[in-house]
Amino acid sequence: MKVLGIESSCDECSAAVVEDGQRVLSNLVLSQVDLHKPYYGVVPEIASRQHVEWIRGVVEDALAEAGVPIAGIDAVAVTRRPGLIGSLLVGLSFAKGFAWARRLPLVGVDHILAHLYAPHLERDIQYPYLGLLVSGGHTIIARVERWDSIEVLGTTIDDACGEAFDKVAKHYGMGFPGGVAIDRLSKSGDPEAFRFPKPNLHKGDDARYDVSYSGLKTAVIHQLDQFWNGKAERSLANIAASFQRTAIEILVDRVLLAARDTGLRRIVAGGGVAANSRLRERLAAEPGLEAIFPSLALCTDNAAMVAGLGWQLLRDGKTAGLDLNAEARVSMFKRRYP
């Protein structure tokens, strides 16, 4: 079965064709980074308007690259939540029209679950495992029991990990997107130049696996002198390296605690921050754990993960009607999801 996937939850406009949930025939991603770079962040109105301009072309190109005519598509999968509402509606509307015109099954896909499914496109992974989703909008540690069922163990109580990267990068003019800019800059910096603090959230079991980045962000932006080691150069590279070290350690500390408590030794990561080199190195070096990351192309928002997960939904008969709507936000603190 060949599924056309459509992803437009934020600023990437993507279409893909995936066969039988794993064989990626095409996966095109058009990035709007250059449009949003002057603002050091995604501007929702610009993002949604650009999706309108690009959506038809990227779908046509994805079909051409896959070598599959329109008549060869068996179903359509589209991201329906969470994300920027205007951007989501562009992709969802196009998917509905495509499915209606061809009388094809339509499935609405959850963006969070799709990111956790992305590594499954490249290898067979056995359930259950500890899922780690880290991006600009979400930071989640979860027990993943099945492709459509996760138990959220911990999440951020304020900023997402990727959001903190973007805000620090914006303040110091390091570049956009912040995660990529800081990771690149860190390679020439001293991670011990600044000893930034890590939050202590141990106020009971309810916060056992949670993370927080607002305090670290404040320390890096407003309290630099307080955490300088007094020896290293106060360069952007050293600030970036020290911030990245602390940000990743905050995350890894909670992941290792969850792995110890649950007994799950396999960790599967997804999301934009899963491309971070220090996170990959840190988890790969942890003895007794198997850390699985998607390729860099599948860390960013992409339609292949949407099509792959959509195939699983189709197998279970979970199709949607043309009344399917988009949802911008999701509430999932300490509960099963979705």
C-alpha positions in Angstrom: 0.0 0.0 0.0 1.4 3.4 -1.0 0.5 6.3 1.3 0.8 9.9 0.5 2.0 11.8 3.6 1.5 15.6 4.1 3.2 17.6 6.8 2.6 21.3 7.4 2.5 21.7 11.2 5.0 24.5 11.4 7.4 26.0 8.8 8.4 22.9 6.8 6.2 22.0 3.9 6.6 18.4 3.2 5.2 15.6 1.1 6.2 11.9 0.9 5.2 8.6 -0.5 5.8 5.6 1.8 5.0 2.0 0.9 3.8 -0.4 3.6 4.7 1.8 6.4 8.5 1.6 6.0 9.8 1.8 2.4 10.3 5.6 1.7 9.9 6.2 -2.0 10.2 10.0 -1.6 10.4 12.5 1.1 10.5 16.2 0.1 10.9 18.9 2.6 10.8 22.6 1.7 12.2 24.8 4.6 11.1 28.3 5.3 14.2 29.1 7.4 15.3 32.0 5.2 11.9 33.6 5.5 11.8 33.5 9.3 15.5 34.1 10.0 15.2 37.9 10.2 12.7 37.4 13.1 14.8 34.6 14.9 11.6 32.5 15.1 8.7 31.2 13.1 6.1 33.9 12.2 2.8 32.0 12.0 1.2 34.2 9.3 4.2 34.0 7.1 4.4 30.2 7.6 0.7 29.5 6.7 0.8 31.8 3.6 4.0 30.1 2.3 2.4 26.7 2.8 -0.5 27.8 0.5 2.1 28.8 -2.1 4.1 25.5 -1.9 1.7 22.7 -1.0 0.6 21.7 -4.5 4.0 21.8 -5.9 5.7 19.8 -3.2 3.0 17.0 -3.5 3.5 16.9 -7.2 7.3 16.7 -6.9 7.0 14.0 -4.2 4.9 11.9 -6.5 7.3 12.4 -9.4 10.3 11.5 -7.3 8.6 8.3 -6.1 7.7 7.4 -9.6 4.1 7.0 -8.6 1.2 8.5 -10.5 -1.8 9.9 -8.7 -3.7 6.8 -9.5 -1.1 4.8 -7.7 -1.7 6.3 -4.3 -3.9 4.1 -2.0 -4.5 6.5 0.9 -3.6 10.0 2.3 -2.2 10.7 5.7 -1.9 14.2 7.1 -0.7 15.9 10.3 -3.7 17.1 12.2 -2.2 18.1 15.6 -0.4 19.8 17.3 1.1 22.8 15.6 0.4 26.2 14.2 -3.3 26.2 13.4 -3.0 28.1 10.1 -0.2 25.9 8.9 -2.0 22.7 9.9 -5.2 23.8 8.1 -3.4 24.3 4.8 -2.0 20.7 4.8 -5.3 19.3 6.1 -7.4 21.1 3.5 -5.2 19.9 0.7 -5.2 16.3 2.0 -9.0 16.3 2.3 -9.4 17.6 -1.3 -6.9 15.1 -2.7 -8.6 12.2 -0.8 -12.1 13.3 -1.8 -11.2 13.7 -5.5 -9.7 10.3 -5.7 -12.1 8.6 -3.2 -9.2 7.5 -1.1 -9.1 6.7 2.7 -7.9 9.7 4.8 -6.1 9.4 8.1 -5.2 12.2 10.6 -1.9 11.8 12.2 -0.6 13.1 15.5 2.7 14.9 15.1 4.2 13.7 18.4 3.5 10.1 17.7 4.9 10.6 14.1 8.2 11.8 15.4 8.5 8.8 17.7 7.7 6.6 14.7 10.4 8.2 12.4 13.2 5.8 13.5 10.9 2.8 12.6 11.2 3.9 8.9 14.9 2.9 9.0 15.0 -0.2 11.2 12.8 -2.7 13.0 12.5 -1.6 16.7 10.8 -3.8 19.3 8.3 -2.4 21.8 8.2 -1.3 24.6 11.0 1.3 24.8 11.7 4.7 26.4 10.7 7.4 23.9 12.4 10.8 23.9 10.8 13.6 21.9 12.8 16.8 21.9 12.0 19.8 19.6 11.2 23.5 19.6 7.7 22.9 20.9 7.9 19.7 22.9 10.1 17.9 25.4 8.7 14.5 26.4 10.0 11.4 28.1 7.5 8.5 27.6 7.1 4.8 27.9 6.2 3.7 24.3 4.1 0.6 24.4 2.9 0.7 20.8 3.0 3.1 17.8 -0.4 4.6 18.9 0.0 4.4 22.7 2.5 6.1 25.0 2.5 6.9 28.7 4.0 10.3 29.4 6.5 10.1 32.2 7.9 13.5 32.1 7.8 16.7 30.2 8.9 20.3 30.5 7.3 22.6 33.1 8.1 25.7 31.1 10.3 26.0 27.9 10.9 23.1 25.6 14.5 22.2 25.1 14.6 23.4 21.5 12.9 26.6 22.5 15.7 27.4 24.9 18.3 26.9 22.2 16.4 29.3 19.9 16.1 32.0 22.6 19.7 31.8 23.7 20.9 31.9 20.0 18.6 34.9 19.4 19.9 36.9 22.4 23.5 36.5 21.3 23.0 36.6 17.6 24.3 33.1 17.0 22.0 32.3 14.1 18.7 30.7 13.3 17.6 28.0 13.8 19.2 28.1 17.2 19.7 24.4 17.7 21.8 24.1 14.6 23.7 27.3 15.2 24.6 26.5 18.8 25.6 22.9 17.9 27.9 24.1 15.2 29.4 26.9 17.3 29.9 24.6 20.3 32.4 22.4 18.4 35.0 25.2 18.7 34.1 26.1 22.3 35.0 25.1 25.9 32.0 23.4 27.6 33.5 24.2 31.0 33.9 27.9 30.5 30.6 28.6 32.2 29.2 26.4 34.9 25.5 27.0 34.4 23.1 25.5 37.0 20.8 22.6 36.5 17.3 22.8 38.0 16.3 20.7 41.0 12.7 19.5 40.5 12.7 16.7 43.1 9.6 17.8 45.0 8.0 14.4 44.8 7.2 11.7 42.3 5.1 14.0 40.2 8.1 15.9 39.0 10.5 12.9 39.0 11.1 12.9 35.2 10.3 16.5 34.4 12.7 19.1 33.0 12.9 22.9 33.1 14.8 25.3 30.9 13.6 28.7 31.9 16.2 28.9 34.7 19.1 27.9 32.4 17.9 30.4 29.8 17.9 33.2 32.4 21.3 32.2 33.6 22.8 32.3 30.2 21.2 35.5 29.1 21.1 37.6 32.2 23.6 36.1 34.7 26.7 35.2 32.6 29.2 36.8 35.0 27.9 34.7 37.9 28.7 31.4 36.2 32.0 32.2 34.3 34.9 30.2 35.5 37.1 33.3 35.4 39.7 31.7 33.1 38.3 30.9 29.7 37.6 33.5 27.1 34.1 34.9 27.2 33.5 34.1 23.6 30.3 33.1 21.8 31.7 29.6 21.1 32.4 29.1 24.8 28.9 30.4 25.8 27.3 28.1 23.2 29.4 25.0 24.3 28.7 25.6 28.0 25.0 26.2 27.4 24.7 23.1 25.2 26.5 20.9 27.7 24.1 21.9 30.5 21.0 21.7 28.4 21.8 18.2 27.2 22.8 17.1 30.7 19.4 18.2 32.1 17.7 16.0 29.6 20.0 13.0 29.9 19.8 13.0 33.7 16.0 12.6 33.5 16.2 10.0 30.7 18.7 7.9 32.7 16.5 8.1 35.8 13.5 7.0 33.8 15.5 4.1 32.2 16.6 3.0 35.7 13.1 3.1 37.2 11.3 1.5 34.3 14.0 -1.1 33.5 13.8 -0.1 29.8 17.2 -0.2 28.3 16.3 0.9 24.7 15.9 4.7 24.1 14.4 5.9 20.9 14.7 9.6 20.1 12.9 11.9 17.7 12.4 15.6 16.9 14.6 18.4 15.8 16.9 18.3 18.9 17.5 14.6 18.3 19.9 15.8 15.6 22.1 17.4 18.3 25.6 15.9 18.2 26.2 16.1 22.0 22.9 14.4 22.8 23.7 11.6 20.4 27.2 11.2 21.7 26.1 11.3 25.4 23.5 8.6 25.1 25.5 6.4 22.8 28.3 6.4 25.4 26.0 5.3 28.3 26.8 1.7 29.2 24.0 -0.8 29.1 21.7 1.3 27.0 20.7 1.1 23.3 20.2 4.6 21.9 18.4 4.8 18.6 18.2 8.0 16.6 16.7 8.7 13.2 18.9 10.0 10.4 19.3 13.7 10.4 16.8 14.1 7.5 14.1 12.4 9.7 14.7 14.5 12.8 13.1 17.6 11.3 9.4 17.8 10.5 8.8 15.5 7.5 6.0 13.8 5.7 7.6 10.3 5.6 7.0 9.8 9.3 3.4 10.9 8.8 2.8 8.5 5.9 4.5 5.7 7.8 2.4 6.2 10.9 -0.7 6.7 8.7 -0.2 3.2 7.2 -0.3 1.8 10.8 -3.6 3.6 11.4 -5.0 2.3 8.1 -4.2 -1.2 9.1 -6.2 -0.8 12.2 -9.1 0.7 10.3 -8.7 4.2 11.9 -9.7 6.3 9.0 -11.2 9.8 9.3 -14.0 11.6 7.6 -14.0 14.9 5.7 -15.0 16.6 9.0 -11.5 16.0 10.4 -10.3 19.1 12.1 -6.9 20.5 13.1 -5.9 21.0 16.7 -3.2 23.5 17.6 -2.5 22.5 21.2 -2.4 19.2 23.2 -2.7 18.7 26.9 -0.8 15.5 28.0 0.9 16.2 31.3 1.2 13.0 33.2 -1.3 10.8 31.4 -1.6 8.3 28.6 -1.5 9.7 25.1 -3.2 10.3 22.8 
